[in-house]
Amino acid sequence: MKKLKRMSLTTRLSWTGFAFISPFVLGFLFFFLEPLLQSLRFVFSKVDVTLDGYHTTWLGMENLRYIFREDATFSQNLVTSVSNLVWQVPIILVFSLFFAIILNQKFAGRTVVRAIFFLPVVIASGLILEIISGDAAAGTALAGDVVAAGGSSSQNDALQELLLNSGLNSEWINGITKVANSLFDLTWMTGIQMIIFLAGLQSIPHPLYEAASIEGATAWESFWKITLPMLTPIIQLNLVYTIVDSFTDVGNTVMQQVMKNQQLVRYGWTAAMSWVYFVIIAVILVVVFVAFYLIERNTEKSHA
C-alpha cells in the first residue's frame, strides 16, 4: 500500500491504462493469436476441408499470385476502397466536428438533440436499418430522389444540369455528384466521431476562450488558434477510427469479396486477400501516425 502511494502520477496512470487494455490483450493472446497465425499459414497453402477438419498443402506464393494476376476484381476493389477513403474520411471528420460544435452549445433540449444525432449508431447494424435499406420508397428518398406517383425523379439530375451550365468539366461534376449521393451514408457514419469530438471540446479550458475574447479575437480566430490545435490528438484518434471503420464496413467492396470467398470455402484465397488488405491498412495508419508526429514536432519547434 505504501508503494502505491509512493508511485508518481505518471506511473499510476500507466498502470491504470494497462488495467483497461488488459482484457483486450488477454483476449487476443488466448483467442485470436492462434487463428491469426493459422490464417497466415493459409496464405501460402492450399486448404482442403475434410471430415476430420482441414488439410493444408504448401503452395508458396501461389495464392498471392492468383489474387493479383488471375482474379479480375480484387485489385480493382482495392483501388476503389482506397480512393473512396481519400474523399469520404475528410467529409466524415468535418461533419462530425461541425455537429459536435453545434451540440456543445447551450440550448434547450440539448440532451434530446444529442441522442437524436447519436441514434444512427444505435440502429446502424440492427433490424431498423435493414427495413430502411429494403424499403424501395425509403431507399429512393435517402438516395436524394423525389418519390412521386408513377415513379421518382432524381434531384441529382437537376444538380448535374446546374453544374454543366456553370461550365465545370465532367470530372468535377462526377465528383460533386458522387459526394451528394453519399451525404446520407456519410452523415450516418459520424455518430462515434461526433461524441469523441464533443468530449474533446468539453476538455478545452474555457479561460482560453475568455482570454482570447479579451484580446479581441473573433470566434473564427479562436477556432483556428485554440479549438483546432487543442483537438489535434482527438482528430488523430477519429482519423484512425474512421479509416479502420471505412475499411471494415460491410459495404466495402473488398470486404464483400473476402466474405464471398469465405462462404465458398476458398480459405487460401480468403486469407491472402485478408492479409494483403491488412498490410495496406497498416501502411496507411503508419503514414497517419508519422504525419501527426511531424506536425506535433514542427508545432513544438515553432513555439520554442
WOTANOR-V303848 format. One record per backbone hydrogen bond with DSSP energy under -0.5 kcal/mol. NH is the residue of the N-H (numbers start at 1). CO is the residue of the C=O. If there is no record, write none. Layout:
# WOTANOR-V303848
nh	co
NH	CO
NH	CO
This chain:
# WOTANOR-V303848
nh	co
5	1
6	2
7	3
7	4
12	8
13	9
14	10
15	11
16	12
17	13
18	14
19	15
20	16
21	17
22	18
25	21
26	22
27	23
28	24
29	25
30	26
31	27
32	27
32	28
33	28
36	32
37	33
38	34
39	35
40	36
41	37
42	38
43	39
44	40
44	41
45	42
46	57
47	45
48	46
48	55
49	47
50	53
53	50
55	48
57	46
59	44
60	44
62	59
65	61
66	62
67	63
68	64
69	65
70	65
70	66
71	66
77	73
78	74
79	75
80	76
81	77
82	78
83	79
84	80
85	81
86	82
87	83
88	84
89	85
91	87
92	88
93	89
94	90
95	91
96	92
97	93
98	94
99	95
100	96
101	97
102	98
103	99
104	100
105	102
107	105
110	107
113	109
114	110
115	111
116	112
117	113
118	114
119	115
119	116
121	118
122	118
122	119
123	119
124	120
126	123
129	123
130	126
131	127
132	128
133	129
134	130
135	131
136	134
139	135
140	136
141	137
142	138
143	139
144	141
145	140
146	153
147	145
148	151
151	148
153	146
155	144
158	154
159	155
160	156
161	157
162	158
163	159
164	160
165	161
166	162
167	163
167	164
168	163
173	169
174	170
175	171
176	172
177	173
178	174
179	175
180	176
181	177
182	178
182	179
183	180
186	182
187	183
188	184
189	185
189	186
190	187
191	188
194	190
195	191
196	192
197	193
198	194
199	195
200	196
201	197
202	198
203	199
203	200
204	201
208	205
209	205
209	206
210	206
211	207
212	208
213	209
214	210
215	211
216	213
217	212
222	218
223	219
224	220
225	221
226	222
227	222
228	223
230	226
231	227
232	229
235	231
236	232
237	233
238	234
239	235
240	236
241	237
242	238
243	239
244	240
245	241
246	242
247	243
248	244
249	246
252	249
256	252
257	253
258	254
259	255
260	256
261	257
262	258
263	259
264	260
265	262
266	261
267	265
270	266
271	267
272	268
273	269
274	270
275	271
276	272
277	273
278	274
279	275
280	276
281	277
282	278
283	279
284	280
285	281
286	282
287	283
288	284
289	285
290	286
291	287
292	288
293	289
294	290
295	291
296	292
297	293
298	294
299	295
300	296
301	297
302	298
303	299
304	300
